[in-house]
Structure formats: C-alpha cells, structure tokens
C-alpha cells in the first residue's frame, strides 16, 4: 500500500508544479502547458495537487472545465484509492 501513497504524492507534486509553472509562463509570455496535460495529471492521481495549485497560484480558477474537472478528478482519485485499499487488504 506504500506504493499507492508514493504514487499520489508524486502525482500531486507534479500537478502542483505544473500549475505553478503554467501560471509563471502565462505571466511571462512563455510557452504554455496544455490544458489537456494539466487535467490528465490531475486525473492520474494528482487531483489534490491540482486543486492546491489552482488555489495557491490562482490559476485556471475561472475556467469551468477546471472548476468542475479538477474536483471530479480528486473524487475519482479518492474512489480508486479506496477500491485499491479494499482489494489489497483482503
């Protein structure tokens, strides 16, 4: 079960860094990180980090697909983790 925690921590850290980096790039006019990548990382375990990145960096907070999508990714992550824990504890 340790690998589940490591996966979630790693994916959340990656999501947080990507949201911060994209905000920095948006302000500086640099090449942006695609919205598809931001949402994919959130869906693949980085939902918590994506939510924190949105709030701390105030990034993508007015985009409906992020306002709905990121919390749904977090909920999806939580359900998958719960199922994995149930399966592995049997």
N, C-alpha and C positions, 0 to 999 in steps of 0.2 A: 504494500500500500504506500510505501515511501515514494515509489516512482510516480504515483498519482499526484502527490503533493509537490514533488520536484517539477513535474510537467506543468502544473497550474502556476507555480511560482515563476518558472521560466517564461511561460507564455504571457503571463500578466506583466512581467517586467518588460518583455519585448513590446507588448502593446503599449504600455505606458511610454516607453522610449520613442516608439514610432509616432504616437500622438504629439509628444513634445517636439520631436524633430520636425514633423509636418507643420506645426504651428510656427516654429522658428523659421522654416523655409518660406512659409506664407508671408511672414513679416518682411523677410529679406529678399523676396522675389526669386528664390532658388527653385530648383526642380522639386516638384511635389511628390508626395507618396500617394498612390492611388487610393480612392475610397474603397475600392474592392479589396485591396490588401489590408487596409485598416479593419474592415468588417470581417474579413476571413480570419485574421489573427484573433479577433475577439471571439469568433465562433469556435475556434480550435483550442479554447482553453484560456484565452486572455480577456474574458469578459470583465473581470474585476479590474484589471489594469487599464482597460479601455475606458471604463466608467470613471476611474480616478483621473486618467489623462484628460478626459473631456472636462471634468470639473476643475482640476488644478490649472490646466493650461487654457481653460475656457475656449476649447476648440471643438468645432462641429456641434455646438450646443443649440444652434438654430436650424439645423438640418433634420427634417422629420425622420428620414431613414436612420439617422444615428440616435435620435431621441427615443425611437421605438426599437431599433435594431440592436443597439448595444445592451440595453437591459434584457431583451429577449435572449441574446447570446449568453449573458450571465446566467439567466434562468436555465437555459439549455445546458450550460456547463455544470451547473449545480445538480440537475437531474441526472446527467450522465455519470457524474462522480458518485451520486447516491446509488445508482444502479451498480456501478463497478464495485463499490464497497459491499453492497449486499451480496453480489455474486462471489466476491473473494473471501467473504467471512463465513461462507458455508462449508 
